[in-house]
Amino acid sequence: MKFWRPGITGKLFIAILATCIVLLISMHWAVRISFERGFIDYIKRGNEQRLTMLGDALSEQYAQHGSWTFLRNNDRFIFQLLKTFERDN
């Protein structure tokens, strides 16, 4: 049984094809990792900003009321604060 033995042109084609495939896979991996890290950092920054704004708003409300009783049985208050933050941004 005879096996196909590629000539110099076939070997060069296979080498270039393999290099392109390896390069494509590594570029895809690098771009995906970079995007994931950047997106996660973006989400974290947004959450930190919202938490800071919420903390400031709650401290103002605490200063006005003198206690946390204004939050008791008032679940919507925090959601209303968060909605105002989203509208302001």
TORPAMI-900553 format. One record per residue: x, y, z of N, C-alpha, C in turn; residue in three letters. Coordinates in steps of 0.05 Angstrom, whole numbers, plus 5000, padded with zeros to 4 digits. Example, Ala and Ser with C-alpha at 12.3 -4.5 7.8 and 13.67 -1.06 7.14 Angstrom:
526448865156524649105156526449345156ala525749555142527349795143525850015157ser
// end
This chain:
501749775000500050005000501850255000met501150434982502750684980501350904995lys502851055010501851285024502551535008phe500751735010501251984996503352135010trp505452204996507652365007507552634994arg506852835009506753104998509453204990pro509453364968511953484960512453734977gly514353894968515054134983512754334983ile511154354962508854534961506754434981thr506154184982504254075000505054115029gly507654065035508654105062508454395070lys509154575052509054865058506154945063leu504254845047501454905051500454805078phe501154565085500354455111501554615134ile504054695132505354855153504055125156ala503455255134502055515135499255485146ile497855285137495155235147495155185177leu496955015187497154955215497855205231ala499655365221500355615234497955805236thr496455825214494055995214491955905234cys491555645236489655535255490455585284ile493055535290494055585317493755885324val494456055305494256345309491356435313leu489556325298486756385300485656305327leu486356065336485355965362486556135385ile489056195384490256355406489256645406ser488756765383487557035382484757025393met483156825386480456805396480456785426his482256615437482456575466483256845480trp485256985469486157235481483957445481ala482557475459480457675457478157605476val477457355478475257275496476057335525arg478457265533479357315561479457615566ile480457765548480658055551477858175554ser475958095537473258195538471958125565phe472257875573470957795598472057955622glu474657995623475758145645474858435644arg474858555621473958835619470958865625gly469358675617466558685622465958655652phe467358465664466958415693467858665709ile470058795701470859035715468859255711asp467659275687465559475682463159435700tyr462359185703460059115720460659185749ile463159115758463859165786463859465791lys464959625773465059915777462160025779arg460359935762457660025764456259955790gly456759705799455659625825456859785848asn459459835847460659995869459560275869glu459060395846457960665844455160665855gln453560465848450760455858450760425888arg452560255899452660205928453460465942leu455360605931456160865944453861055944thr452461085922450161265921447961175940met447460915942445460815960446260865989leu448760825995449760886022449461176030gly450061356011449761636016446861716020asp445061606003442261666006441061556032ala441961316040440961196065441961356089leu444461446088445461606110443961866113ser443261986090441662236091438962176104glu437661956096435061886107435261826137gln437461696145437861636173438261896189tyr439662086177440062346191437362486194ala435662466174433062596176431162466196gln431162196196429262056213430461986241his433061976243434361906269434461616275gly433261446259433361156263432761016237ser432760756238432160596214429260516212trp427560616228424760536228423360606202thr424360806188423160876162423360656141phe425260466146425560236128423760006135leu422859996160421259776169418559766154arg417859536143415459496127415259686103asn417559766093417659946070419759846050asn419159606039421059476021421459635995asp419559785987419759935962421660165963arg422260265987423860505989426560475975phe427960255981430660215968430360185938ile428360045929427960015900427360285887phe425860455901425360725890427960885889gln429660855909432260995909433860895885leu433960635881435560525859434460615832leu431860635829430760735804431461025799lys431561185820432261465816435261485808thr436961305818439761305810439961245781phe438461045771438560975743437561195725glu435461335734434461565718436561795717arg437861835740439862055741442261995723asp442961745721445361675705444461635676asn
// end
